[in-house]
Amino acid sequence: MNLASLTPFREGLEKELKENILPWWMHHAPDHELGGFHGYIDHQNQVVRGRAKGAVLNARILWTFSAAYRMYPDPDYLDTARRAYAYIISYFTDKKHGGVYWELEPDGSVRSSRKQIYAIAFTIYGLVEYHLACGDDQPLKYALGLFRDIEAHALDPLYNGYTEALSRQWTALEDLRLSEKDANESKTMNTHLHILEAYGNLYRIWKDPLLETALENLIRLFLNTFVDPDRMQLNLFFDDHWTLKSSMVSYGHDIECSWLLHEAALILGNEELMKDTKEVAVKMARASEEGLDASGGLHYEYFPDTMALDKDKHWWPQAEAMVGYFNAWQLSGEKDFLDRSMGSWSFIREQLIDHDLGEWYWSVNDQGKPRTENEKAGFWKCPYHNGRACMELIRRIDGVLSINK
């Protein structure tokens, strides 16, 4: 196979990471008046005052700039990670009951004290990466404390899996939703996916038997429950007893899960699970092609019950598609997967990147017009998906090219 096209692919990704994504966040996101990072920046790069500061955004900034510093030891990257770390520890961590608060007021006071397990998982993910970046053991100690919080309070001892959310004191809630668009169910694929991601990162450096068991359990939950064996797409929402409560298809989560699940098995080092997740990753990537259109963009969601397709192309599924299809190519050797990955990059470059004001648009509609009513930075819009995709692919391309020298 002619691999010459990988070099310009890599060069474009590195330029995007170092000249657009990371500088935009370092310049626009820090809140120099109240500390930490702004809660909302609109599509014209204007800060909208009064918006909440979310745990997810801050944890993702922590991970992104820690990972960037590990790849490119620029002290400005480490300074940005340090700002995120200091703010998380000072304001988001619940010193009395454990865990992290869901959202804060702009001044750092608590707006919502609920314990959303998704946010705690991302905080673990970021803390581990920051520990690896700076060499300080304290972030790892915080990460271990949060791991124990999840295992003590969110793990279902009767039916397995992790509950979606709890109160500040770790008691049951009636409204468990991660966002208004989600079903109000107790067990969700999305939260489990990011616990898997966090536990995998932690297991790289902490080979604890309890963590090993938890990570293996999560991988098997995906193989046996979350991944539909016929469709090779994800089942998204369940009740306590694992009754499926939704038929919705999320193309971005399908392609994201395809590579994260295989990565988790590699980290765990279980030969059986590595084999099983390799097969599943390729099949999930193939099934997700249902959501692609001729432009190379990946549609957002599909609702089989009403045959309704959300044709918007959000920023994060396109980033995950680049990695997921590249991973499928590496695992299968099927060249069309590499074409899909490069096609995703072409779509991003042509339609999603804001070449005038920087960063990526939240989404574009089916005609390729940006959704300018959405933010550039906010509760969910962050540098994690696009930053991680660039870094992940740079590493993978370097690996492929070094082998084929």
N, C-alpha and C positions, 0 to 999 in steps of 0.2 A: 504493500500500500504506500502511496506517495504521501508522506507526512509533512511536506513542505508548508502546507497551509496552516499547520499548527503554530508556526513561529509568528506570523502576523496576528493570529488569533490571540496568542499570549501577549504580544506587544500591545494590542488594543485593550485587553483587560487590565494590564498593568497601568497603562496611561489613564484609563477610566478611574481606577482605584486611587492612584496617587495624585492625579491632577483635577479630579472632579469630586468623587464621593467623600474622601477623607478631608480634603481642605474645606469643602462646603460645611461639613458638620463642625469642624474646629472653628470656623469663622462665625457661623450663624447661630449655632445651638447653645453655647454657654450663656447662662444667665449671670452676668457680672454684677447685677444689683442684689439679687436675692439668693444667689448660690445655685449650684447644680446646673440644670439645663432648662431652657424654656419648654413649656408644655405644649405650645402650638405655634407653628410658623406657617403662614399661608403660602399659596402657590407663587406669590410675588416676593417671597422671602421676608415678609413683614411679620413681626411678632404680634400675636393676638393676646392681649393681657387678660389675666383672670382665669386662664385655662389650667386644669389640674395637671400636676406632674405625676406621671404614671410609673409604677415600678417596672413594667415591662420595657418601656423606652429606656430607662436608666440602666437596667441590667444589660440590655442589648448594646448600648453605647459602651458599657464596660467591657463586654466580650469583644466587640469589634476593634476597639483601639488597643486592647491587650494583644489580640491576635495580630493586628497590624504591626505592633512594635516587635513581636516575635519574628515576623517575617522581614521587616525593614526597621532596624533599630534607630528610628528617628525619635529624639527626646520629646518632640511635640506630641507624638502619639502616646507616649507613656504619660505625659502630663495630662492629656485628656482622659486617659484611663484612670489616672489617680484622682482627678476631679470627680469622676463618676463613682469610684470606690468610696471616697470620703463622704459624698452626699448620701449614698445608700446606707452606709454604716451609721452616719449621724442622724438621719431622718427617716429612712424607710424601715429599718430593723426595729422590731417590737422588743424592747429590752425586758419587758415584764413577762410576756406570754410566748415569745418566740415567733418565728416566721417573719414575714415582711408585710407592711401595709400595702393595700392595693393602689391607693392614690392619695396625693397630698395637695394642699392648697399651694399657690405660688410661693408663699413665704415659708413653706416646709411644715406647717401644721397639718394634722391628719384630717383629710376629707372623708376617706373611707378606710376603716380599719379591718375590713373583711380579709380573710386569708384565702386568696385565689391560688390554688396549687400550681397553676400554670406560671404565675409570676414568681413563686418561690423556686420553681424549677429553673427558670431563666436566671434567677439570681445565683443559684449554684453554678450554673454554666459559666456566667461571667466571673464569679469569684475564683473558680479554678483556673480560668485563663489568665486572670490577673496575677494569681500566685505564680504561674509559669512564666509570666512576663517579668515580674519584679523580683522574684525569689524570696519574698516575705512569706513566712508561715502563717501569719495572722489571717489573711484572706482564706486560706485553706481551712483553718479552724472554724471560721464563720460558715463556710460551705458545709463542713461536716455537721455542724449544729443544725443547719437547715435540712440536710438529708435525714437526720434523726427526727426532726419535727414532722416531715412528710410521712416517714415510716410509722411514727407513733400515733399520728392523728388522722391521716388521710387513707391509709391502706385498709381495705375492707377484709377483716379476718375471716368472714364467713363465705363470701362469694368472689373474693379476689378483685383486683383492680383498685384504682384510686378514685376517691370522690372528687368532685369538681371544685367545691368551695366550702369553707367553714367560717364561723364567726371569729372575731378576735380571740375569744376564749376557746376556740376549736369545738364549738357546738354546731349543731345542724342549722342550715339556712333553708328558707323556702325558695328564694330566688338564687339559683346557682350559676346563672348565665355569665359567660365570659364577656359577651357583648349582646346588644339588643337583637342582633340578627340570629343569635344561636338559640337552639332549643333548650328549654329549661329541664335538662336531664342530668342525672347524678354522675354518669360516667361517659366521657367523651374521648373520641380518638385524639383530638387535638392536644388536650392536656397530657394524655399518655405519651404522645409522640415526643413532647418536649421534656417530660420526665425521662424518657429513654435517652434523649440527647444529653441531658444534664448528667445522668448517672453514668453514661458512657464516658464523658469527659472526666468525671471524677475517678472512674475506675482506671483510667490511664495511669494515675499516680497513686492510687490508694486501693490496694488489692485486698480489701476487707471481705471476709466470707459473707456477711450480711448483704453487702453491696453486690457481690457476685450473684447471689441468689436472686436479689431484686432485679438485676439487669437481665438475667436469663429469663425470669418470669415475664418481664415486659416484652422481650423478643417473642416468646411463645404466645403471649396474648395477641400480638399482632399477627403472627402466623395462623393462629387458630380461631381468632374472633374478629379482629378489625379488618383484615384483608378478606374480602369475599372470594371464595375459591372458584366461583364460576365467572364472575365479572373481572376479577383481579383489580378491583377498585375498593376503596375503603368504605366500611360502615362507620358512620360518624357519631351517632347518638344512641345511648342505651340507658335503661333504668338500672336500679340496684341489682336486679336479678339477671341482667344481660339480655333483656328483651329489646330487640332492635326497634328504635322509635323514629327512624327517618330513612328515606330512600334517596336523599339528596346526594349528588356526586360533586366532589370538589377536586377539580383537575389539578390544581396547584398542590394540594395536600397529597394527592396520589403520587405525583412525580417526586415531591420532596421526600415522602416516606420511602420510596423505592431505594434511594441511596442512603438515607439515614439508618434504615433498618439493617442493611448489609454492613454499614460502617460499625454499628453496635456489635454485630456478631464478630466482626474482625477484632474489635477491641477486647471482647470477651475471650476470644481464642478458642471457641467451641467448634470443633470440626464439623459436627452434624449441622449446627445452626449456620455456619458459614456456607455450607453447601445449599441448605434450604433457602436461605435469604438471597443467595446469588440467583437461584432460579426464579424466586419471587420478584426480585428487583427487575430482571429483564422482562418478565411477563407484565408487571405493573407499568413499566415504561412503555411497552407496546400498547397496553390498554389505554393509557393516557393520551395516545395520539388521536383518539376520538375527539378530544377537545381542541386540537389544532385547526387553524384555518390556513388558507393559502398564503397568507402573509408571514407565516411562521410564528404568529402569536398564539398563546394558549388562552382559550376562553375561561371564564371564572367558574361558573357553576351550572349544573344541569339538574332539573327537577323532573324525574321520570313520571311522576303521578300526573303532572299537567303538561308534560312534554315541553316545558319552558326552558330555554337556554339563555343564560346571562352572557351576552357576547362581549362584555367589557374585558379588557386585558389589563389586569392589575399588575403593579410593579413586581410583587413578590413571586407569583407563579412563573413569570418569565425568567427571573433569576434562578429559581429552583429548577426550571426546565433545562437551562444550560448545564447544570451539574448532573441532574438525573439522567439526561440522555447521554452525556459524556461517560458517566459511570456504566450505563447499559452497553455502550460501545466497548468499553474496556473489558467488561465481563463476557460479552458475547462475540466480539469481533465483527459484528454486523455494521457495515459502514453507514447504513442509513441513519443509525443512531447518532453517529458523529455529525452527519449532515443536519440532523434535527438540532443538535447542540449549537452548531454554528448558525443555523437558521434563527434560533432564539436570540443569539447575539446580534444578528443583523436587524431583527425586529426591534430589539432594545435600542440599538444605535440610531435607527431611523425614526422611531416613533416615541419611545419612552423617555429618553434622556432630554432634559431641558438644556439645550446648547446655549441658550442666552443667559439664563439665571442660575444654572447649576442644579445638581442632584437629578432625580428622576421624578416624573409626574406620578401621582397616585395611580392613575389608570388612563387609558384611552378608550374611546368607544369603538363601535364596529367600523366606523369610517376613519379611524385613526386620529380623532380629535381629542386633545387632552381634557380630562375632567378638572377644570380649573376651580371648581367649587371645593375641591378637596385639598388637604394640606400637603406641604413638603415634609414637615416634621410634626409629630403629634403622638397621641397615645399609642398608636400602632405603627405609624410610619417612622422608620428608623434606618440606620445604616447596616443592619445585620444581614438581611437577605442579599442585597446587592453587593455589600462589602464582602460577605462570606463567599458568595459565588465567585467573585473575582479571585480571591485568595485561594480557594479550593481548586479552581481550574488552573491557576498558575502553577500550583504544586503538582497537579496531575500531569499537565503538559510537560513540565520539567522532567518528571519521572519517565514519561513515554519517550521523550527525546533523548534522555540519557541512556536508556536501554537500547535505542535504535541507532546510536552513533556508529 
